[in-house]
């Protein structure tokens, strides 16, 4: 029997590629994002898919989509990749845009989890997308980095709270060449293409464990940085300020 998978943030970037990969393996994919036109185009590329546009910041729209999904039966997986990104030093950021980033990235992940969990079969999978940027407070990563640190914390809490019913996973990508990272004006180490990132996510979610993080040549040093005492770690990150 084919898997039934709800993908939020499916309209472009990693989400769109991930949708193609799972559809090619026979999964019944449910496509969600704010852009109905892009989702319709993607569904046409796939030769048909259920399109349910919604906004992770709008709980009413999520509730409407959730009711439509449950009418078709339980989900095997629910994955959200929806995110906003606007790099810059904390004191130079636009407060209104920063609030929108918090609302989409962190509150949106919370909203998605609350909508998705009741739709999952026993032992079904909920995947939230953090980032290596959330491992430690790096220069020019805010507010994105701060929200992704929050998503990591949220996923950890959900993993403990739902352990008997839901397979909660955390996705922590490094730099991926998308419309979001194209805003960066610095060289991005270990930059990946969306196809490679989507493959890593799918393979990781099909295995055991909690976190899917990649590429290891970037994620492992950042995990080491997080493990260091603040006195040493903050001296190192201070050198990155431009």
C-alpha positions in Angstrom: 0.0 0.0 0.0 1.4 3.4 -1.0 2.3 6.0 1.6 0.2 9.1 2.1 2.4 12.1 2.7 1.6 15.7 3.5 4.4 18.1 2.4 4.1 21.8 3.6 6.4 24.2 1.6 6.1 22.0 -1.5 5.8 24.8 -4.0 9.5 25.2 -4.7 13.1 24.5 -3.6 13.8 21.4 -1.5 10.1 20.8 -1.0 9.3 20.5 -4.7 12.2 18.2 -5.3 11.2 16.0 -2.3 7.7 15.8 -3.6 9.0 14.5 -7.0 11.2 11.9 -5.2 8.4 10.5 -3.1 5.8 10.6 -6.0 8.3 8.7 -8.2 8.3 6.0 -5.5 4.5 5.7 -5.6 3.6 7.8 -2.6 0.3 9.7 -2.6 1.5 13.3 -1.9 -0.6 16.1 -0.6 0.9 19.5 -1.6 0.6 22.6 0.5 2.1 26.1 0.5 0.7 29.6 0.1 1.1 29.7 -3.7 -1.8 27.9 -5.3 -0.5 28.5 -8.8 2.9 26.9 -8.1 1.2 23.9 -6.4 -1.1 23.4 -9.4 1.9 23.5 -11.8 3.8 21.0 -9.6 0.7 18.6 -9.5 0.6 18.8 -13.2 4.3 17.8 -13.4 3.6 14.9 -11.2 0.7 13.7 -13.3 -1.7 14.4 -10.5 -1.6 15.1 -6.8 -3.9 16.5 -4.1 -3.4 20.3 -3.9 -4.4 22.0 -0.6 -3.0 25.5 -0.4 -2.7 27.0 3.1 -0.5 29.2 5.3 1.3 27.9 8.4 0.7 31.2 10.1 -3.1 30.9 9.6 -4.5 28.3 12.0 -7.9 28.5 10.3 -6.5 27.6 6.9 -4.6 24.7 8.5 -7.7 23.5 10.2 -9.6 23.6 6.9 -6.8 21.6 5.1 -6.6 19.1 8.0 -10.3 18.4 7.7 -9.9 17.8 3.9 -6.9 15.4 4.6 -8.6 13.3 7.2 -11.5 12.7 4.9 -9.1 10.7 2.8 -7.7 8.7 5.7 -4.7 8.8 8.0 -1.3 10.1 7.0 1.9 8.1 7.1 4.1 11.3 7.2 3.7 15.0 7.6 6.7 17.2 6.7 7.1 21.0 6.9 9.8 22.9 5.1 8.0 26.3 5.1 10.4 29.1 6.0 11.4 32.8 5.6 15.0 34.0 5.7 16.5 37.5 5.9 20.2 37.6 6.9 21.7 40.5 8.8 23.2 41.7 12.0 20.6 41.8 14.8 20.7 45.6 15.4 20.3 46.3 11.7 17.3 44.0 11.0 13.8 45.3 10.1 11.6 44.6 13.2 8.5 43.9 11.1 10.2 41.4 8.8 11.8 39.8 11.8 8.4 39.3 13.4 7.2 37.7 10.1 10.2 35.3 10.2 9.4 34.2 13.8 5.7 33.8 12.8 6.5 31.6 9.8 9.5 29.6 11.0 8.8 29.0 14.7 5.1 29.6 15.3 4.4 28.1 11.9 6.2 24.9 12.9 4.1 24.8 16.1 0.9 25.4 14.2 1.8 22.6 11.7 2.6 20.1 14.4 -0.7 20.7 16.1 -2.6 20.3 12.9 -0.7 17.3 11.6 -0.3 15.0 14.6 -4.0 14.1 14.8 -3.9 13.2 11.1 -1.1 10.6 11.5 -1.6 6.9 11.8 -0.2 5.2 14.9 3.6 5.4 14.6 3.4 7.9 11.7 6.1 10.5 11.1 6.1 14.2 11.9 9.2 16.0 10.5 10.0 19.7 11.3 12.8 21.5 9.5 15.4 23.2 11.6 18.8 24.2 10.3 22.5 24.0 11.1 22.1 27.8 11.6 20.1 26.9 14.8 23.0 25.0 16.3 24.7 28.1 17.6 24.2 31.9 17.4 26.3 32.8 14.4 26.8 36.4 13.1 24.3 37.6 10.5 22.0 34.6 11.0 19.3 36.4 12.8 16.3 36.2 13.1 16.4 33.0 11.0 19.0 31.3 13.2 17.0 32.1 16.4 13.8 30.7 15.0 15.6 27.5 13.9 17.1 27.1 17.3 13.5 27.3 18.6 12.4 24.7 16.0 15.1 22.3 17.2 13.9 22.8 20.8 10.3 22.3 19.8 11.1 19.1 17.9 13.1 17.8 20.9 10.1 18.4 23.2 7.6 16.8 20.8 10.0 13.8 20.4 9.7 13.2 24.2 6.0 14.0 24.6 4.8 11.9 21.6 7.2 9.1 21.9 4.6 6.4 22.2 2.5 7.5 19.2 4.5 9.6 16.7 7.9 9.3 15.1 9.0 12.9 15.5 12.0 13.9 13.3 14.2 16.9 13.0 15.7 17.9 9.6 18.8 20.1 9.8 20.1 21.1 6.4 23.3 23.0 5.8 23.5 25.6 3.0 21.3 24.7 0.0 21.1 26.7 -3.2 17.6 28.1 -3.1 15.9 31.4 -3.4 16.4 31.9 0.4 20.2 31.4 0.4 20.6 33.4 -2.7 20.2 36.4 -0.4 23.6 35.7 1.2 26.5 37.9 0.2 29.2 35.5 1.5 30.7 32.2 0.4 28.6 29.4 1.7 30.7 26.4 2.8 29.6 22.9 1.5 26.8 24.5 -0.6 24.4 21.8 -1.9 21.9 21.6 -4.7 18.2 21.0 -3.8 18.2 17.6 -5.5 21.0 16.4 -3.2 19.4 17.9 -0.1 16.0 16.3 -0.9 17.7 12.9 -1.4 19.5 13.2 1.9 16.2 14.1 3.6 14.2 11.2 2.1 17.0 8.7 2.9 17.4 10.0 6.4 13.6 9.9 7.2 13.5 6.4 5.9 16.1 5.4 8.5 15.9 5.3 12.3 17.1 8.1 14.6 15.9 11.6 15.4 17.9 14.1 13.4 18.7 14.2 9.7 21.6 16.6 9.3 23.8 17.2 6.3 26.4 17.6 4.9 28.4 16.1 7.7 31.5 18.1 6.8 29.6 21.2 7.9 27.2 19.9 10.5 29.8 18.0 12.6 32.1 21.0 13.2 29.0 23.1 14.1 27.9 20.5 16.5 31.3 20.5 18.1 31.1 24.3 18.4 27.8 23.9 20.2 29.5 21.5 22.6 32.3 23.8 23.5 32.2 26.0 26.7 30.9 29.5 25.9 34.2 31.1 26.7 35.8 29.3 23.8 32.9 29.1 21.4 32.1 32.8 21.6 35.7 33.7 21.0 35.6 31.7 17.8 32.3 33.1 16.5 33.5 36.7 17.2 36.1 36.1 14.5 33.3 35.6 12.0 31.9 39.1 12.5 32.5 41.3 9.4 
